[in-house]
């Protein structure tokens, strides 16, 4: 079936998301390893991505773990430093697709509060035809329901959608719905896929 919509994940596709790297720079790799071994901070972030209050969730975790309280609060207080930088070629691909008249969407695990911080900082996040943000939807990838919600909203079958994500589990869940997929390992491979699908020319994909 002809691709009628292209769907981007955001973290590690359009914006680098490497909390471990951030904490390595802040507190040193050894201390960071100790903290992440003791605390499921990505699990904490899942609560936020499902719609939990950003500040309240992080500060509650900090209050429960006083030995790491200062470091945990950085997840909220310094979040924009954690969620950077943008991936320039991916941004160019997003804009090139839109310039060619293709429908382009986001499907992202993102909190309500973090989305409110990110959208003023990264102008391209406001350029999608629609952004499907997990915090507003109350469900995260790779739960089946979030893909069903996208299909329902767009009125399109999975076969008409081309979706890229850096996480294999999210890709597998989309494939199970019949979506066309690309496992994102860098913008060069994604550009090649878009050219191969006839959505962009080689020149447009640079």
Secondary structure, 3 states (H helix, E strand, C coil): CCCCEEEECCECCCECCCHHHHHHHHHCHHHHHHHHHHCCHHHHHHHHHCCCCHHHHHHHHHHHCHHHHHHHHHHHHCHHHHCCCECHHHHHHHHHHHHCCCCEEEEECCCHHHHHHHHHHCHHHHCCCEEEEHHHHCCCCCCHHHHHHHHHHHCCCHHHEEEEECCHHHHHHHHHCCCEEEECCCHHHHHHHHHHCCCCCCCCCC
